[in-house]
Amino acid sequence: MQGRIKRICTSFIDVPHKIAVAIYFAGCSIRCSGCQNKELWDPMSGEAMSVDDVVKKIQQHPLAEYVVFLGGEPTDQMDFLTHVCTRITQELHLPIALYTGREFEVLPPQLVATVDLIVCGPYRQELHVGGWPASSNQRIFRKESGQWKL
């Protein structure tokens, strides 16, 4: 199984107070007005990578405390995203964060089961707050003791 990934890098800002491996997915069907990553809208803008390729890239970041998926829109490649998250959970035992323009309630249970932090909802430029998350309509869900907290 393959997905399209635009870049993988170290992040100090996407998960507050944590060092993360940031994995930027190529392609976005949501296309929020004012998006800061318009170059990721094209699904062919990234490189084809297998689940194994992504896991190996994560392992090259030994200081990582988290893995974060962003885009583009990671859930546009739902099967690939779910497989990668499952592998991370089973093999690397790192917590996972997901940024998505979709709402928490529409995310499939098999994905939600593997993730620890979800920032959800489309970016709305008119509601920009200059902080985290980027617009006031976005919600942050954290898994605590197996239960989701808003």
Rosetta blueprint (number, residue, H / E / L):
1 M L
2 Q E
3 G E
4 R E
5 I E
6 K E
7 R E
8 I E
9 C E
10 T E
11 S E
12 F L
13 I L
14 D L
15 V L
16 P L
17 H L
18 K L
19 I L
20 A E
21 V E
22 A E
23 I E
24 Y E
25 F E
26 A L
27 G L
28 C L
29 S L
30 I L
31 R L
32 C L
33 S L
34 G L
35 C L
36 Q L
37 N L
38 K H
39 E H
40 L H
41 W L
42 D L
43 P L
44 M L
45 S L
46 G L
47 E E
48 A E
49 M E
50 S E
51 V H
52 D H
53 D H
54 V H
55 V H
56 K H
57 K H
58 I H
59 Q H
60 Q L
61 H L
62 P L
63 L L
64 A L
65 E L
66 Y E
67 V E
68 V E
69 F E
70 L E
71 G E
72 G L
73 E L
74 P H
75 T H
76 D H
77 Q H
78 M H
79 D H
80 F H
81 L H
82 T H
83 H H
84 V H
85 C H
86 T H
87 R H
88 I H
89 T H
90 Q H
91 E H
92 L H
93 H L
94 L L
95 P L
96 I E
97 A E
98 L E
99 Y E
100 T E
101 G L
102 R L
103 E L
104 F H
105 E H
106 V H
107 L L
108 P L
109 P H
110 Q H
111 L H
112 V H
113 A L
114 T L
115 V L
116 D L
117 L E
118 I E
119 V E
120 C E
121 G L
122 P L
123 Y L
124 R L
125 Q H
126 E H
127 L H
128 H E
129 V L
130 G L
131 G L
132 W L
133 P L
134 A L
135 S E
136 S L
137 N L
138 Q L
139 R E
140 I E
141 F E
142 R E
143 K E
144 E E
145 S L
146 G L
147 Q E
148 W E
149 K E
150 L L
